[in-house]
């Protein structure tokens, strides 16, 4: 397959055939660079359309410490942190793409090949991981639409699109509940489904249950850990 056909096939019409082709000849840097480019554009739009000062202020106001802080101190803290956020946040977002792919491939290799007895090497799993993460581009596209439709003051950078259960919970709900519900997300399950299809192309003898277990178990551990941290902080 050509690379363009691969990208569209993974997302929309024939992921099985696409991943069979990818396993034979992985070109992981193409989807990774594409994702990084989309993230870069997204962060630029966030900075220009909303502004890092407003984003920083909203983040500070969500913290419990801000409830007892004088308005002048909040303003001073916002001014200080917004300068760093404008530089650090875009860089961190860009680095999250390759780091996330490496971590995902490492965890999947550990759970699938070591714990579940599957037959997949890290190099093979890493070759399919950036392709399986392509639904993130759809998420960025939908978030961009919301960014320009909603008033800037109503835009939630942490959860902009109603594709997860947490989006519909009231703000008064416990933080751990919102965190857990936000993980029940259409994009996440779409990505996991693509990973299942891809892993079964690497190890054609692996039962679907074993592959799903290797993906869902670390996901559940991640969700539980994230929810526990939200409950504490």
PyMOL CGO cylinders between C-alpha atoms (Angstrom):
from pymol import cmd
from pymol.cgo import CYLINDER

trace = [
    CYLINDER, 0.00, 0.00, 0.00, 1.05, 3.60, -0.50, 0.3, 1, 1, 1, 1, 1, 1,
    CYLINDER, 1.05, 3.60, -0.50, 1.47, 5.51, 2.72, 0.3, 1, 1, 1, 1, 1, 1,
    CYLINDER, 1.47, 5.51, 2.72, -1.57, 7.71, 2.08, 0.3, 1, 1, 1, 1, 1, 1,
    CYLINDER, -1.57, 7.71, 2.08, -3.72, 4.64, 1.49, 0.3, 1, 1, 1, 1, 1, 1,
    CYLINDER, -3.72, 4.64, 1.49, -2.37, 3.08, 4.66, 0.3, 1, 1, 1, 1, 1, 1,
    CYLINDER, -2.37, 3.08, 4.66, -3.33, 6.10, 6.75, 0.3, 1, 1, 1, 1, 1, 1,
    CYLINDER, -3.33, 6.10, 6.75, -6.88, 6.28, 5.43, 0.3, 1, 1, 1, 1, 1, 1,
    CYLINDER, -6.88, 6.28, 5.43, -7.32, 2.50, 5.47, 0.3, 1, 1, 1, 1, 1, 1,
    CYLINDER, -7.32, 2.50, 5.47, -6.31, 2.26, 9.13, 0.3, 1, 1, 1, 1, 1, 1,
    CYLINDER, -6.31, 2.26, 9.13, -8.81, 4.91, 10.12, 0.3, 1, 1, 1, 1, 1, 1,
    CYLINDER, -8.81, 4.91, 10.12, -11.78, 4.31, 7.89, 0.3, 1, 1, 1, 1, 1, 1,
    CYLINDER, -11.78, 4.31, 7.89, -12.25, 1.23, 5.74, 0.3, 1, 1, 1, 1, 1, 1,
    CYLINDER, -12.25, 1.23, 5.74, -9.79, -1.69, 5.93, 0.3, 1, 1, 1, 1, 1, 1,
    CYLINDER, -9.79, -1.69, 5.93, -7.61, -1.63, 9.05, 0.3, 1, 1, 1, 1, 1, 1,
    CYLINDER, -7.61, -1.63, 9.05, -7.00, -5.39, 8.84, 0.3, 1, 1, 1, 1, 1, 1,
    CYLINDER, -7.00, -5.39, 8.84, -5.44, -5.23, 5.37, 0.3, 1, 1, 1, 1, 1, 1,
    CYLINDER, -5.44, -5.23, 5.37, -3.59, -2.05, 6.28, 0.3, 1, 1, 1, 1, 1, 1,
    CYLINDER, -3.59, -2.05, 6.28, -2.00, -3.56, 9.39, 0.3, 1, 1, 1, 1, 1, 1,
    CYLINDER, -2.00, -3.56, 9.39, -1.06, -6.72, 7.49, 0.3, 1, 1, 1, 1, 1, 1,
    CYLINDER, -1.06, -6.72, 7.49, 0.85, -4.45, 5.11, 0.3, 1, 1, 1, 1, 1, 1,
    CYLINDER, 0.85, -4.45, 5.11, 2.31, -2.40, 7.97, 0.3, 1, 1, 1, 1, 1, 1,
    CYLINDER, 2.31, -2.40, 7.97, 3.61, -5.52, 9.75, 0.3, 1, 1, 1, 1, 1, 1,
    CYLINDER, 3.61, -5.52, 9.75, 5.44, -6.54, 6.56, 0.3, 1, 1, 1, 1, 1, 1,
    CYLINDER, 5.44, -6.54, 6.56, 7.02, -3.10, 6.13, 0.3, 1, 1, 1, 1, 1, 1,
    CYLINDER, 7.02, -3.10, 6.13, 6.48, -0.65, 9.01, 0.3, 1, 1, 1, 1, 1, 1,
    CYLINDER, 6.48, -0.65, 9.01, 7.05, 3.03, 8.35, 0.3, 1, 1, 1, 1, 1, 1,
    CYLINDER, 7.05, 3.03, 8.35, 6.19, 4.28, 11.83, 0.3, 1, 1, 1, 1, 1, 1,
    CYLINDER, 6.19, 4.28, 11.83, 7.79, 7.71, 11.38, 0.3, 1, 1, 1, 1, 1, 1,
    CYLINDER, 7.79, 7.71, 11.38, 5.12, 8.77, 8.87, 0.3, 1, 1, 1, 1, 1, 1,
    CYLINDER, 5.12, 8.77, 8.87, 2.10, 8.63, 11.23, 0.3, 1, 1, 1, 1, 1, 1,
    CYLINDER, 2.10, 8.63, 11.23, 4.27, 9.89, 14.08, 0.3, 1, 1, 1, 1, 1, 1,
    CYLINDER, 4.27, 9.89, 14.08, 5.39, 12.99, 12.18, 0.3, 1, 1, 1, 1, 1, 1,
    CYLINDER, 5.39, 12.99, 12.18, 1.82, 13.55, 11.00, 0.3, 1, 1, 1, 1, 1, 1,
    CYLINDER, 1.82, 13.55, 11.00, 0.53, 13.38, 14.57, 0.3, 1, 1, 1, 1, 1, 1,
    CYLINDER, 0.53, 13.38, 14.57, 3.26, 15.73, 15.80, 0.3, 1, 1, 1, 1, 1, 1,
    CYLINDER, 3.26, 15.73, 15.80, 2.39, 18.22, 13.07, 0.3, 1, 1, 1, 1, 1, 1,
    CYLINDER, 2.39, 18.22, 13.07, -1.29, 18.12, 14.06, 0.3, 1, 1, 1, 1, 1, 1,
    CYLINDER, -1.29, 18.12, 14.06, -0.39, 18.58, 17.72, 0.3, 1, 1, 1, 1, 1, 1,
    CYLINDER, -0.39, 18.58, 17.72, 1.84, 21.54, 16.82, 0.3, 1, 1, 1, 1, 1, 1,
    CYLINDER, 1.84, 21.54, 16.82, -0.97, 23.23, 14.89, 0.3, 1, 1, 1, 1, 1, 1,
    CYLINDER, -0.97, 23.23, 14.89, -3.40, 22.51, 17.74, 0.3, 1, 1, 1, 1, 1, 1,
    CYLINDER, -3.40, 22.51, 17.74, -1.14, 24.09, 20.34, 0.3, 1, 1, 1, 1, 1, 1,
    CYLINDER, -1.14, 24.09, 20.34, -0.62, 27.13, 18.11, 0.3, 1, 1, 1, 1, 1, 1,
    CYLINDER, -0.62, 27.13, 18.11, -4.40, 27.56, 17.76, 0.3, 1, 1, 1, 1, 1, 1,
    CYLINDER, -4.40, 27.56, 17.76, -4.87, 27.21, 21.50, 0.3, 1, 1, 1, 1, 1, 1,
    CYLINDER, -4.87, 27.21, 21.50, -2.27, 29.88, 22.17, 0.3, 1, 1, 1, 1, 1, 1,
    CYLINDER, -2.27, 29.88, 22.17, -3.62, 32.35, 19.61, 0.3, 1, 1, 1, 1, 1, 1,
    CYLINDER, -3.62, 32.35, 19.61, -7.37, 31.79, 20.01, 0.3, 1, 1, 1, 1, 1, 1,
    CYLINDER, -7.37, 31.79, 20.01, -7.59, 31.45, 23.80, 0.3, 1, 1, 1, 1, 1, 1,
    CYLINDER, -7.59, 31.45, 23.80, -4.23, 32.57, 25.14, 0.3, 1, 1, 1, 1, 1, 1,
    CYLINDER, -4.23, 32.57, 25.14, -1.97, 30.94, 27.69, 0.3, 1, 1, 1, 1, 1, 1,
    CYLINDER, -1.97, 30.94, 27.69, -2.87, 33.47, 30.35, 0.3, 1, 1, 1, 1, 1, 1,
    CYLINDER, -2.87, 33.47, 30.35, -6.51, 32.39, 30.34, 0.3, 1, 1, 1, 1, 1, 1,
    CYLINDER, -6.51, 32.39, 30.34, -5.58, 28.71, 30.21, 0.3, 1, 1, 1, 1, 1, 1,
    CYLINDER, -5.58, 28.71, 30.21, -3.21, 29.16, 33.14, 0.3, 1, 1, 1, 1, 1, 1,
    CYLINDER, -3.21, 29.16, 33.14, -5.82, 31.07, 35.13, 0.3, 1, 1, 1, 1, 1, 1,
    CYLINDER, -5.82, 31.07, 35.13, -8.42, 28.35, 34.62, 0.3, 1, 1, 1, 1, 1, 1,
    CYLINDER, -8.42, 28.35, 34.62, -5.95, 25.71, 35.75, 0.3, 1, 1, 1, 1, 1, 1,
    CYLINDER, -5.95, 25.71, 35.75, -5.07, 27.64, 38.89, 0.3, 1, 1, 1, 1, 1, 1,
    CYLINDER, -5.07, 27.64, 38.89, -8.70, 28.37, 39.72, 0.3, 1, 1, 1, 1, 1, 1,
    CYLINDER, -8.70, 28.37, 39.72, -9.49, 24.64, 39.62, 0.3, 1, 1, 1, 1, 1, 1,
    CYLINDER, -9.49, 24.64, 39.62, -6.97, 23.95, 42.36, 0.3, 1, 1, 1, 1, 1, 1,
    CYLINDER, -6.97, 23.95, 42.36, -8.05, 23.89, 45.99, 0.3, 1, 1, 1, 1, 1, 1,
    CYLINDER, -8.05, 23.89, 45.99, -5.22, 26.26, 46.96, 0.3, 1, 1, 1, 1, 1, 1,
    CYLINDER, -5.22, 26.26, 46.96, -6.74, 29.07, 44.89, 0.3, 1, 1, 1, 1, 1, 1,
    CYLINDER, -6.74, 29.07, 44.89, -9.87, 29.13, 47.05, 0.3, 1, 1, 1, 1, 1, 1,
    CYLINDER, -9.87, 29.13, 47.05, -8.02, 30.80, 49.92, 0.3, 1, 1, 1, 1, 1, 1,
    CYLINDER, -8.02, 30.80, 49.92, -5.69, 32.92, 47.80, 0.3, 1, 1, 1, 1, 1, 1,
    CYLINDER, -5.69, 32.92, 47.80, -6.21, 36.71, 47.41, 0.3, 1, 1, 1, 1, 1, 1,
    CYLINDER, -6.21, 36.71, 47.41, -7.09, 37.91, 43.92, 0.3, 1, 1, 1, 1, 1, 1,
    CYLINDER, -7.09, 37.91, 43.92, -3.85, 39.90, 43.65, 0.3, 1, 1, 1, 1, 1, 1,
    CYLINDER, -3.85, 39.90, 43.65, -1.77, 36.80, 44.41, 0.3, 1, 1, 1, 1, 1, 1,
    CYLINDER, -1.77, 36.80, 44.41, -3.72, 34.80, 41.83, 0.3, 1, 1, 1, 1, 1, 1,
    CYLINDER, -3.72, 34.80, 41.83, -3.09, 37.47, 39.19, 0.3, 1, 1, 1, 1, 1, 1,
    CYLINDER, -3.09, 37.47, 39.19, 0.62, 37.52, 40.01, 0.3, 1, 1, 1, 1, 1, 1,
    CYLINDER, 0.62, 37.52, 40.01, 0.82, 33.72, 39.86, 0.3, 1, 1, 1, 1, 1, 1,
    CYLINDER, 0.82, 33.72, 39.86, -1.01, 33.66, 36.53, 0.3, 1, 1, 1, 1, 1, 1,
    CYLINDER, -1.01, 33.66, 36.53, 1.40, 36.19, 35.03, 0.3, 1, 1, 1, 1, 1, 1,
    CYLINDER, 1.40, 36.19, 35.03, 4.39, 34.16, 36.20, 0.3, 1, 1, 1, 1, 1, 1,
    CYLINDER, 4.39, 34.16, 36.20, 3.17, 30.75, 35.06, 0.3, 1, 1, 1, 1, 1, 1,
    CYLINDER, 3.17, 30.75, 35.06, 1.67, 31.88, 31.72, 0.3, 1, 1, 1, 1, 1, 1,
    CYLINDER, 1.67, 31.88, 31.72, 5.14, 32.83, 30.44, 0.3, 1, 1, 1, 1, 1, 1,
    CYLINDER, 5.14, 32.83, 30.44, 6.45, 29.32, 31.09, 0.3, 1, 1, 1, 1, 1, 1,
    CYLINDER, 6.45, 29.32, 31.09, 3.27, 27.61, 29.88, 0.3, 1, 1, 1, 1, 1, 1,
    CYLINDER, 3.27, 27.61, 29.88, 3.56, 29.31, 26.48, 0.3, 1, 1, 1, 1, 1, 1,
    CYLINDER, 3.56, 29.31, 26.48, 6.95, 27.63, 25.99, 0.3, 1, 1, 1, 1, 1, 1,
    CYLINDER, 6.95, 27.63, 25.99, 6.76, 24.41, 27.97, 0.3, 1, 1, 1, 1, 1, 1,
    CYLINDER, 6.76, 24.41, 27.97, 3.25, 23.26, 27.04, 0.3, 1, 1, 1, 1, 1, 1,
    CYLINDER, 3.25, 23.26, 27.04, 3.81, 23.09, 23.24, 0.3, 1, 1, 1, 1, 1, 1,
    CYLINDER, 3.81, 23.09, 23.24, 7.16, 21.35, 23.70, 0.3, 1, 1, 1, 1, 1, 1,
    CYLINDER, 7.16, 21.35, 23.70, 5.68, 18.84, 26.15, 0.3, 1, 1, 1, 1, 1, 1,
    CYLINDER, 5.68, 18.84, 26.15, 2.75, 18.17, 23.82, 0.3, 1, 1, 1, 1, 1, 1,
    CYLINDER, 2.75, 18.17, 23.82, 5.07, 17.47, 20.90, 0.3, 1, 1, 1, 1, 1, 1,
    CYLINDER, 5.07, 17.47, 20.90, 7.32, 15.18, 22.96, 0.3, 1, 1, 1, 1, 1, 1,
    CYLINDER, 7.32, 15.18, 22.96, 4.26, 13.33, 24.27, 0.3, 1, 1, 1, 1, 1, 1,
    CYLINDER, 4.26, 13.33, 24.27, 3.71, 11.78, 20.82, 0.3, 1, 1, 1, 1, 1, 1,
    CYLINDER, 3.71, 11.78, 20.82, 6.98, 9.78, 20.48, 0.3, 1, 1, 1, 1, 1, 1,
    CYLINDER, 6.98, 9.78, 20.48, 7.25, 9.14, 24.22, 0.3, 1, 1, 1, 1, 1, 1,
    CYLINDER, 7.25, 9.14, 24.22, 3.65, 7.92, 24.33, 0.3, 1, 1, 1, 1, 1, 1,
    CYLINDER, 3.65, 7.92, 24.33, 4.27, 5.58, 21.40, 0.3, 1, 1, 1, 1, 1, 1,
    CYLINDER, 4.27, 5.58, 21.40, 7.40, 4.16, 23.05, 0.3, 1, 1, 1, 1, 1, 1,
    CYLINDER, 7.40, 4.16, 23.05, 5.64, 3.62, 26.39, 0.3, 1, 1, 1, 1, 1, 1,
    CYLINDER, 5.64, 3.62, 26.39, 2.58, 2.09, 24.76, 0.3, 1, 1, 1, 1, 1, 1,
    CYLINDER, 2.58, 2.09, 24.76, 4.68, -0.31, 22.71, 0.3, 1, 1, 1, 1, 1, 1,
    CYLINDER, 4.68, -0.31, 22.71, 6.76, -1.25, 25.74, 0.3, 1, 1, 1, 1, 1, 1,
    CYLINDER, 6.76, -1.25, 25.74, 3.75, -1.92, 27.97, 0.3, 1, 1, 1, 1, 1, 1,
    CYLINDER, 3.75, -1.92, 27.97, 1.95, -3.89, 25.25, 0.3, 1, 1, 1, 1, 1, 1,
    CYLINDER, 1.95, -3.89, 25.25, 5.02, -6.00, 24.58, 0.3, 1, 1, 1, 1, 1, 1,
    CYLINDER, 5.02, -6.00, 24.58, 5.35, -6.71, 28.30, 0.3, 1, 1, 1, 1, 1, 1,
    CYLINDER, 5.35, -6.71, 28.30, 1.70, -7.68, 28.82, 0.3, 1, 1, 1, 1, 1, 1,
    CYLINDER, 1.70, -7.68, 28.82, 1.20, -9.50, 25.54, 0.3, 1, 1, 1, 1, 1, 1,
    CYLINDER, 1.20, -9.50, 25.54, 4.48, -11.34, 25.08, 0.3, 1, 1, 1, 1, 1, 1,
    CYLINDER, 4.48, -11.34, 25.08, 5.59, -11.84, 28.70, 0.3, 1, 1, 1, 1, 1, 1,
    CYLINDER, 5.59, -11.84, 28.70, 2.39, -12.06, 30.75, 0.3, 1, 1, 1, 1, 1, 1,
    CYLINDER, 2.39, -12.06, 30.75, 0.03, -13.47, 28.11, 0.3, 1, 1, 1, 1, 1, 1,
    CYLINDER, 0.03, -13.47, 28.11, 2.54, -15.69, 26.32, 0.3, 1, 1, 1, 1, 1, 1,
    CYLINDER, 2.54, -15.69, 26.32, 2.09, -14.03, 22.94, 0.3, 1, 1, 1, 1, 1, 1,
    CYLINDER, 2.09, -14.03, 22.94, 4.66, -13.84, 20.18, 0.3, 1, 1, 1, 1, 1, 1,
    CYLINDER, 4.66, -13.84, 20.18, 5.51, -10.21, 19.43, 0.3, 1, 1, 1, 1, 1, 1,
    CYLINDER, 5.51, -10.21, 19.43, 8.78, -8.33, 19.68, 0.3, 1, 1, 1, 1, 1, 1,
    CYLINDER, 8.78, -8.33, 19.68, 9.05, -4.72, 20.82, 0.3, 1, 1, 1, 1, 1, 1,
    CYLINDER, 9.05, -4.72, 20.82, 10.22, -3.62, 17.36, 0.3, 1, 1, 1, 1, 1, 1,
    CYLINDER, 10.22, -3.62, 17.36, 7.12, -5.15, 15.77, 0.3, 1, 1, 1, 1, 1, 1,
    CYLINDER, 7.12, -5.15, 15.77, 4.75, -3.64, 18.32, 0.3, 1, 1, 1, 1, 1, 1,
    CYLINDER, 4.75, -3.64, 18.32, 6.37, -0.22, 18.02, 0.3, 1, 1, 1, 1, 1, 1,
    CYLINDER, 6.37, -0.22, 18.02, 5.98, -0.44, 14.24, 0.3, 1, 1, 1, 1, 1, 1,
    CYLINDER, 5.98, -0.44, 14.24, 2.18, -0.61, 14.51, 0.3, 1, 1, 1, 1, 1, 1,
    CYLINDER, 2.18, -0.61, 14.51, 1.63, 1.66, 17.53, 0.3, 1, 1, 1, 1, 1, 1,
    CYLINDER, 1.63, 1.66, 17.53, 1.80, 5.11, 15.80, 0.3, 1, 1, 1, 1, 1, 1,
    CYLINDER, 1.80, 5.11, 15.80, -0.72, 3.88, 13.22, 0.3, 1, 1, 1, 1, 1, 1,
    CYLINDER, -0.72, 3.88, 13.22, -3.08, 2.70, 15.95, 0.3, 1, 1, 1, 1, 1, 1,
    CYLINDER, -3.08, 2.70, 15.95, -2.86, 6.14, 17.55, 0.3, 1, 1, 1, 1, 1, 1,
    CYLINDER, -2.86, 6.14, 17.55, -4.12, 7.89, 14.39, 0.3, 1, 1, 1, 1, 1, 1,
    CYLINDER, -4.12, 7.89, 14.39, -7.64, 8.38, 15.88, 0.3, 1, 1, 1, 1, 1, 1,
    CYLINDER, -7.64, 8.38, 15.88, -5.96, 11.15, 17.87, 0.3, 1, 1, 1, 1, 1, 1,
    CYLINDER, -5.96, 11.15, 17.87, -5.95, 13.20, 14.66, 0.3, 1, 1, 1, 1, 1, 1,
    CYLINDER, -5.95, 13.20, 14.66, -9.74, 12.87, 14.48, 0.3, 1, 1, 1, 1, 1, 1,
    CYLINDER, -9.74, 12.87, 14.48, -9.93, 14.05, 18.08, 0.3, 1, 1, 1, 1, 1, 1,
    CYLINDER, -9.93, 14.05, 18.08, -7.77, 17.09, 17.31, 0.3, 1, 1, 1, 1, 1, 1,
    CYLINDER, -7.77, 17.09, 17.31, -9.93, 17.92, 14.28, 0.3, 1, 1, 1, 1, 1, 1,
    CYLINDER, -9.93, 17.92, 14.28, -13.14, 17.76, 16.33, 0.3, 1, 1, 1, 1, 1, 1,
    CYLINDER, -13.14, 17.76, 16.33, -11.55, 19.78, 19.15, 0.3, 1, 1, 1, 1, 1, 1,
    CYLINDER, -11.55, 19.78, 19.15, -10.54, 22.45, 16.63, 0.3, 1, 1, 1, 1, 1, 1,
    CYLINDER, -10.54, 22.45, 16.63, -14.14, 22.75, 15.44, 0.3, 1, 1, 1, 1, 1, 1,
    CYLINDER, -14.14, 22.75, 15.44, -15.29, 23.18, 19.05, 0.3, 1, 1, 1, 1, 1, 1,
    CYLINDER, -15.29, 23.18, 19.05, -12.52, 25.71, 19.64, 0.3, 1, 1, 1, 1, 1, 1,
    CYLINDER, -12.52, 25.71, 19.64, -13.88, 28.03, 16.96, 0.3, 1, 1, 1, 1, 1, 1,
    CYLINDER, -13.88, 28.03, 16.96, -17.57, 27.38, 17.69, 0.3, 1, 1, 1, 1, 1, 1,
    CYLINDER, -17.57, 27.38, 17.69, -17.54, 27.89, 21.45, 0.3, 1, 1, 1, 1, 1, 1,
    CYLINDER, -17.54, 27.89, 21.45, -16.76, 31.19, 23.15, 0.3, 1, 1, 1, 1, 1, 1,
    CYLINDER, -16.76, 31.19, 23.15, -13.15, 31.18, 24.35, 0.3, 1, 1, 1, 1, 1, 1,
    CYLINDER, -13.15, 31.18, 24.35, -14.18, 31.54, 28.00, 0.3, 1, 1, 1, 1, 1, 1,
    CYLINDER, -14.18, 31.54, 28.00, -16.33, 28.38, 27.80, 0.3, 1, 1, 1, 1, 1, 1,
    CYLINDER, -16.33, 28.38, 27.80, -13.72, 26.19, 26.13, 0.3, 1, 1, 1, 1, 1, 1,
    CYLINDER, -13.72, 26.19, 26.13, -12.32, 23.37, 28.30, 0.3, 1, 1, 1, 1, 1, 1,
    CYLINDER, -12.32, 23.37, 28.30, -8.85, 22.49, 27.07, 0.3, 1, 1, 1, 1, 1, 1,
    CYLINDER, -8.85, 22.49, 27.07, -8.77, 19.35, 29.23, 0.3, 1, 1, 1, 1, 1, 1,
    CYLINDER, -8.77, 19.35, 29.23, -12.00, 17.90, 27.82, 0.3, 1, 1, 1, 1, 1, 1,
    CYLINDER, -12.00, 17.90, 27.82, -13.19, 19.86, 24.78, 0.3, 1, 1, 1, 1, 1, 1,
    CYLINDER, -13.19, 19.86, 24.78, -15.26, 17.23, 22.94, 0.3, 1, 1, 1, 1, 1, 1,
    CYLINDER, -15.26, 17.23, 22.94, -18.17, 15.17, 24.26, 0.3, 1, 1, 1, 1, 1, 1,
    CYLINDER, -18.17, 15.17, 24.26, -16.74, 11.80, 23.26, 0.3, 1, 1, 1, 1, 1, 1,
    CYLINDER, -16.74, 11.80, 23.26, -16.36, 10.52, 26.81, 0.3, 1, 1, 1, 1, 1, 1,
    CYLINDER, -16.36, 10.52, 26.81, -18.68, 9.97, 29.76, 0.3, 1, 1, 1, 1, 1, 1,
    CYLINDER, -18.68, 9.97, 29.76, -16.86, 12.47, 31.98, 0.3, 1, 1, 1, 1, 1, 1,
    CYLINDER, -16.86, 12.47, 31.98, -17.81, 15.31, 29.64, 0.3, 1, 1, 1, 1, 1, 1,
    CYLINDER, -17.81, 15.31, 29.64, -21.44, 14.96, 30.74, 0.3, 1, 1, 1, 1, 1, 1,
    CYLINDER, -21.44, 14.96, 30.74, -20.88, 14.80, 34.51, 0.3, 1, 1, 1, 1, 1, 1,
    CYLINDER, -20.88, 14.80, 34.51, -21.58, 17.95, 36.54, 0.3, 1, 1, 1, 1, 1, 1,
    CYLINDER, -21.58, 17.95, 36.54, -18.62, 19.95, 37.83, 0.3, 1, 1, 1, 1, 1, 1,
    CYLINDER, -18.62, 19.95, 37.83, -19.72, 19.14, 41.37, 0.3, 1, 1, 1, 1, 1, 1,
    CYLINDER, -19.72, 19.14, 41.37, -19.06, 15.42, 40.84, 0.3, 1, 1, 1, 1, 1, 1,
    CYLINDER, -19.06, 15.42, 40.84, -16.04, 13.98, 42.70, 0.3, 1, 1, 1, 1, 1, 1,
    CYLINDER, -16.04, 13.98, 42.70, -12.77, 14.48, 40.86, 0.3, 1, 1, 1, 1, 1, 1,
    CYLINDER, -12.77, 14.48, 40.86, -11.96, 10.77, 40.87, 0.3, 1, 1, 1, 1, 1, 1,
    CYLINDER, -11.96, 10.77, 40.87, -15.31, 10.03, 39.24, 0.3, 1, 1, 1, 1, 1, 1,
    CYLINDER, -15.31, 10.03, 39.24, -14.79, 12.64, 36.52, 0.3, 1, 1, 1, 1, 1, 1,
    CYLINDER, -14.79, 12.64, 36.52, -11.29, 11.30, 35.88, 0.3, 1, 1, 1, 1, 1, 1,
    CYLINDER, -11.29, 11.30, 35.88, -12.48, 7.70, 35.59, 0.3, 1, 1, 1, 1, 1, 1,
    CYLINDER, -12.48, 7.70, 35.59, -15.50, 8.60, 33.46, 0.3, 1, 1, 1, 1, 1, 1,
    CYLINDER, -15.50, 8.60, 33.46, -13.34, 10.69, 31.11, 0.3, 1, 1, 1, 1, 1, 1,
    CYLINDER, -13.34, 10.69, 31.11, -11.34, 7.56, 30.33, 0.3, 1, 1, 1, 1, 1, 1,
    CYLINDER, -11.34, 7.56, 30.33, -14.45, 5.84, 28.97, 0.3, 1, 1, 1, 1, 1, 1,
    CYLINDER, -14.45, 5.84, 28.97, -13.76, 7.49, 25.69, 0.3, 1, 1, 1, 1, 1, 1,
    CYLINDER, -13.76, 7.49, 25.69, -14.64, 6.71, 22.06, 0.3, 1, 1, 1, 1, 1, 1,
    CYLINDER, -14.64, 6.71, 22.06, -11.16, 7.65, 20.78, 0.3, 1, 1, 1, 1, 1, 1,
    CYLINDER, -11.16, 7.65, 20.78, -9.47, 5.44, 23.39, 0.3, 1, 1, 1, 1, 1, 1,
    CYLINDER, -9.47, 5.44, 23.39, -11.57, 2.40, 22.51, 0.3, 1, 1, 1, 1, 1, 1,
    CYLINDER, -11.57, 2.40, 22.51, -11.09, 3.07, 18.79, 0.3, 1, 1, 1, 1, 1, 1,
    CYLINDER, -11.09, 3.07, 18.79, -7.33, 3.07, 19.39, 0.3, 1, 1, 1, 1, 1, 1,
    CYLINDER, -7.33, 3.07, 19.39, -7.53, -0.12, 21.45, 0.3, 1, 1, 1, 1, 1, 1,
    CYLINDER, -7.53, -0.12, 21.45, -9.54, -1.83, 18.72, 0.3, 1, 1, 1, 1, 1, 1,
    CYLINDER, -9.54, -1.83, 18.72, -6.88, -0.91, 16.17, 0.3, 1, 1, 1, 1, 1, 1,
    CYLINDER, -6.88, -0.91, 16.17, -4.19, -2.28, 18.50, 0.3, 1, 1, 1, 1, 1, 1,
    CYLINDER, -4.19, -2.28, 18.50, -6.09, -5.57, 18.77, 0.3, 1, 1, 1, 1, 1, 1,
    CYLINDER, -6.09, -5.57, 18.77, -6.33, -5.84, 14.98, 0.3, 1, 1, 1, 1, 1, 1,
    CYLINDER, -6.33, -5.84, 14.98, -2.64, -4.99, 14.60, 0.3, 1, 1, 1, 1, 1, 1,
    CYLINDER, -2.64, -4.99, 14.60, -1.38, -7.40, 17.27, 0.3, 1, 1, 1, 1, 1, 1,
    CYLINDER, -1.38, -7.40, 17.27, -3.37, -10.24, 15.69, 0.3, 1, 1, 1, 1, 1, 1,
    CYLINDER, -3.37, -10.24, 15.69, -1.56, -9.51, 12.43, 0.3, 1, 1, 1, 1, 1, 1,
    CYLINDER, -1.56, -9.51, 12.43, 1.77, -9.83, 14.24, 0.3, 1, 1, 1, 1, 1, 1,
    CYLINDER, 1.77, -9.83, 14.24, 0.79, -13.03, 16.08, 0.3, 1, 1, 1, 1, 1, 1,
    CYLINDER, 0.79, -13.03, 16.08, -1.85, -14.71, 13.94, 0.3, 1, 1, 1, 1, 1, 1,
    CYLINDER, -1.85, -14.71, 13.94, -2.26, -17.58, 16.42, 0.3, 1, 1, 1, 1, 1, 1,
    CYLINDER, -2.26, -17.58, 16.42, -3.18, -15.32, 19.35, 0.3, 1, 1, 1, 1, 1, 1,
    CYLINDER, -3.18, -15.32, 19.35, -6.84, -15.56, 20.44, 0.3, 1, 1, 1, 1, 1, 1,
    CYLINDER, -6.84, -15.56, 20.44, -8.79, -12.32, 20.48, 0.3, 1, 1, 1, 1, 1, 1,
    CYLINDER, -8.79, -12.32, 20.48, -9.39, -12.67, 24.24, 0.3, 1, 1, 1, 1, 1, 1,
    CYLINDER, -9.39, -12.67, 24.24, -5.68, -12.84, 24.97, 0.3, 1, 1, 1, 1, 1, 1,
    CYLINDER, -5.68, -12.84, 24.97, -4.99, -9.75, 22.85, 0.3, 1, 1, 1, 1, 1, 1,
    CYLINDER, -4.99, -9.75, 22.85, -7.82, -7.78, 24.43, 0.3, 1, 1, 1, 1, 1, 1,
    CYLINDER, -7.82, -7.78, 24.43, -6.56, -8.78, 27.88, 0.3, 1, 1, 1, 1, 1, 1,
    CYLINDER, -6.56, -8.78, 27.88, -3.06, -7.51, 27.09, 0.3, 1, 1, 1, 1, 1, 1,
    CYLINDER, -3.06, -7.51, 27.09, -4.56, -4.15, 26.14, 0.3, 1, 1, 1, 1, 1, 1,
    CYLINDER, -4.56, -4.15, 26.14, -7.37, -3.73, 28.66, 0.3, 1, 1, 1, 1, 1, 1,
    CYLINDER, -7.37, -3.73, 28.66, -5.36, -4.73, 31.74, 0.3, 1, 1, 1, 1, 1, 1,
    CYLINDER, -5.36, -4.73, 31.74, -2.77, -1.94, 31.52, 0.3, 1, 1, 1, 1, 1, 1,
    CYLINDER, -2.77, -1.94, 31.52, -5.52, 0.49, 30.50, 0.3, 1, 1, 1, 1, 1, 1,
    CYLINDER, -5.52, 0.49, 30.50, -7.50, -0.38, 33.65, 0.3, 1, 1, 1, 1, 1, 1,
    CYLINDER, -7.50, -0.38, 33.65, -4.38, 0.03, 35.81, 0.3, 1, 1, 1, 1, 1, 1,
    CYLINDER, -4.38, 0.03, 35.81, -3.79, 3.44, 34.23, 0.3, 1, 1, 1, 1, 1, 1,
    CYLINDER, -3.79, 3.44, 34.23, -7.40, 4.54, 34.80, 0.3, 1, 1, 1, 1, 1, 1,
    CYLINDER, -7.40, 4.54, 34.80, -7.33, 3.40, 38.44, 0.3, 1, 1, 1, 1, 1, 1,
    CYLINDER, -7.33, 3.40, 38.44, -4.03, 5.19, 39.07, 0.3, 1, 1, 1, 1, 1, 1,
    CYLINDER, -4.03, 5.19, 39.07, -5.22, 8.38, 37.38, 0.3, 1, 1, 1, 1, 1, 1,
    CYLINDER, -5.22, 8.38, 37.38, -8.45, 8.36, 39.36, 0.3, 1, 1, 1, 1, 1, 1,
    CYLINDER, -8.45, 8.36, 39.36, -6.60, 7.78, 42.64, 0.3, 1, 1, 1, 1, 1, 1,
    CYLINDER, -6.60, 7.78, 42.64, -4.33, 10.76, 41.97, 0.3, 1, 1, 1, 1, 1, 1,
    CYLINDER, -4.33, 10.76, 41.97, -7.36, 12.90, 41.13, 0.3, 1, 1, 1, 1, 1, 1,
    CYLINDER, -7.36, 12.90, 41.13, -8.94, 11.92, 44.43, 0.3, 1, 1, 1, 1, 1, 1,
    CYLINDER, -8.94, 11.92, 44.43, -5.80, 12.89, 46.38, 0.3, 1, 1, 1, 1, 1, 1,
    CYLINDER, -5.80, 12.89, 46.38, -4.99, 16.15, 44.60, 0.3, 1, 1, 1, 1, 1, 1,
]
cmd.load_cgo(trace, "trace")
